[in-house]
Amino acid sequence: MSVRLYIGNLPQNFKIKELEALIATVAEGVRFKAVFDRDTKACRGFGFASINDVKVANEVIEKLNGYEFNGSSLRVERSERKESNNGGRRNGSSNSQANRKEVKKVVHSDAPNQEAPDPRWAGELAKLKDLLANQKTAV
C-alpha cells in the first residue's frame, strides 16, 4: 500500500533535487512532487511524497520531521487523501444538502393569480388599467 506524506515548511529558494537527495539518504524509491502557484509558478512551500512501504514512510517521518533544511525546519507527516467526490469544496463534506443554506424559491406559474398581479408586470398592468379607464366609449 502506498503512503502519501506531506512535506511542508520548505524554504523559498530550495531546489527539488536537493530535497530528493535528502530524502534518498533516508529511503530509496521515494517520489516527491512540489505544489506550485498557478500564477507565479513558484513553489507554495509544500509538496507530497509517495512511498510504497509503511515502515519506510514512518522512518522518513521520524528522521525528517523537524530537520533543518536550508534554514527552515521541515514538517513531515502523513497526508490524508481528500475525497474525490466533494466537488472541489475545501471542507471535505460530500453532503451538498447539509451545506446548502435555506433558500425560499419563487415558482412562477401560468395560472392566473387571484391575489395580486405578478410583480414583474405590475407596472405595465397599472398603465393598462389607466388607459382603459380614460377611454371614452361612444354610445
C-alpha positions as CSV (number, residue, x, y, z in Angstrom):
1,M,0.0,0.0,0.0
2,S,1.3,3.4,-1.0
3,V,1.7,6.0,1.8
4,R,1.4,9.7,0.9
5,L,3.4,12.2,3.1
6,Y,3.0,15.9,3.4
7,I,6.3,17.8,3.4
8,G,5.9,21.4,4.4
9,N,7.7,24.5,5.6
10,L,10.0,24.3,2.6
11,P,12.3,27.4,2.1
12,Q,11.5,29.7,-0.8
13,N,14.8,29.1,-2.6
14,F,15.1,25.3,-2.3
15,K,15.9,23.1,-5.2
16,I,13.8,19.9,-5.7
17,K,16.9,17.9,-6.4
18,E,18.4,18.9,-3.0
19,L,15.3,17.7,-1.2
20,E,15.1,14.5,-3.2
21,A,18.8,13.9,-2.3
22,L,18.0,14.4,1.4
23,I,15.0,12.0,1.2
24,A,17.2,9.5,-0.6
25,T,19.6,9.4,2.4
26,V,16.7,8.0,4.5
27,A,14.9,5.9,1.9
28,E,15.1,4.8,-1.8
29,G,12.3,5.0,-4.3
30,V,10.5,8.0,-2.8
31,R,8.7,10.2,-5.3
32,F,8.3,13.8,-4.4
33,K,6.1,16.4,-6.1
34,A,6.1,20.1,-5.1
35,V,3.0,22.2,-5.3
36,F,3.3,25.3,-7.4
37,D,1.3,28.5,-7.5
38,R,-0.7,28.8,-10.7
39,D,0.1,32.5,-11.3
40,T,3.7,32.9,-10.2
41,K,4.8,29.4,-10.9
42,A,6.8,29.5,-7.6
43,C,6.7,26.7,-5.1
44,R,4.0,27.2,-2.4
45,G,6.2,25.9,0.3
46,F,5.0,22.3,0.5
47,G,4.7,19.2,-1.5
48,F,3.8,15.5,-1.3
49,A,5.9,12.3,-1.3
50,S,4.7,8.9,-2.2
51,I,6.3,5.9,-0.5
52,N,5.4,2.2,-1.2
53,D,6.2,0.9,2.2
54,V,4.6,1.9,5.5
55,K,7.7,1.2,7.6
56,V,9.8,3.3,5.3
57,A,7.3,6.1,5.5
58,N,7.4,6.0,9.3
59,E,11.2,6.2,9.1
60,V,11.1,9.2,6.8
61,I,8.7,11.0,9.2
62,E,10.8,10.1,12.2
63,K,14.1,11.3,10.6
64,L,13.0,14.4,8.6
65,N,10.2,15.9,10.7
66,G,11.9,18.9,12.3
67,Y,15.0,18.5,10.2
68,E,16.8,21.8,9.4
69,F,16.8,22.2,5.6
70,N,18.2,25.4,4.1
71,G,17.3,27.4,7.1
72,S,13.8,26.0,7.6
73,S,12.6,23.3,9.9
74,L,10.8,20.7,7.8
75,R,7.3,19.5,8.7
76,V,6.7,15.9,7.6
77,E,3.5,14.0,8.4
78,R,1.1,11.6,6.8
79,S,-1.2,13.2,4.3
80,E,-4.9,12.5,4.4
81,R,-6.3,11.9,1.0
82,K,-9.1,14.2,0.1
83,E,-12.4,12.7,-1.1
84,S,-12.6,12.7,-4.9
85,N,-16.4,13.4,-5.0
86,N,-16.5,16.5,-2.9
87,G,-16.9,18.8,-5.9
88,G,-13.8,20.9,-5.1
89,R,-15.1,22.0,-1.7
90,R,-12.4,22.5,0.9
91,N,-14.5,21.5,3.8
92,G,-14.3,17.8,2.7
93,S,-18.0,17.2,3.1
94,S,-19.8,15.5,0.3
95,N,-23.3,16.1,1.6
96,S,-24.4,19.0,-0.5
97,Q,-27.8,19.3,1.1
98,A,-26.4,19.8,4.6
99,N,-24.1,22.6,3.3
100,R,-26.8,24.4,1.4
101,K,-28.5,27.2,3.3
102,E,-32.2,27.5,3.3
103,V,-33.5,29.4,0.2
104,K,-37.1,30.2,-0.4
105,K,-37.7,29.6,-4.1
106,V,-40.1,31.6,-6.1
107,V,-42.0,29.5,-8.5
108,H,-43.8,31.2,-11.4
109,S,-46.9,29.7,-12.9
110,D,-49.0,30.5,-16.0
111,A,-52.2,30.0,-13.9
112,P,-54.0,33.3,-13.1
113,N,-53.2,34.6,-9.6
114,Q,-56.2,35.9,-7.8
115,E,-54.4,37.6,-5.0
116,A,-52.0,40.0,-6.8
117,P,-50.5,40.5,-10.2
118,D,-47.1,39.2,-11.0
119,P,-44.6,41.8,-9.7
120,R,-42.7,41.7,-12.9
121,W,-45.7,43.1,-14.8
122,A,-47.4,45.2,-12.1
123,G,-46.2,48.5,-13.6
124,E,-47.4,47.6,-17.1
125,L,-50.8,46.4,-15.7
126,A,-51.2,49.7,-13.9
127,K,-50.6,51.6,-17.1
128,L,-53.1,49.4,-19.0
129,K,-55.7,50.0,-16.3
130,D,-55.3,53.8,-16.6
131,L,-55.6,53.7,-20.4
132,L,-58.8,51.6,-20.2
133,A,-60.3,53.9,-17.6
134,N,-59.6,57.0,-19.6
135,Q,-61.1,55.7,-22.8
136,K,-64.4,57.1,-23.7
137,T,-66.9,54.9,-25.5
138,A,-69.3,56.3,-28.0
139,V,-72.8,55.2,-27.3
